[in-house]
Amino acid sequence: MSLTSKQTDILRLIQRSKPEDDGWYRVSKVVWPLVNGMLPADLAETRATDDGGFIRFTDRGQAVADYL
């Protein structure tokens, strides 16, 4: 699998943030449309909320993010 430059940028951006409980990262309402659905399901899982959403790396996604 190869990632686009936008996908690698998103992985790096998420990893720079501090996760909340259980590894979920909060994504603001403004950024959510740019992140939601951009990463393959085997790298991250998402959860939408009224004020944006949350994203969490899978084990494979964490390994890829650590490599970057």
Secondary structure, DSSP 8 states (H G I E B T S, - for coil): ----HHHHHHHHHHHHS---GGG-EEEETTTHHHHTTTS-TTTEEEEEETTEEEEEE-HHHHHHHHH-
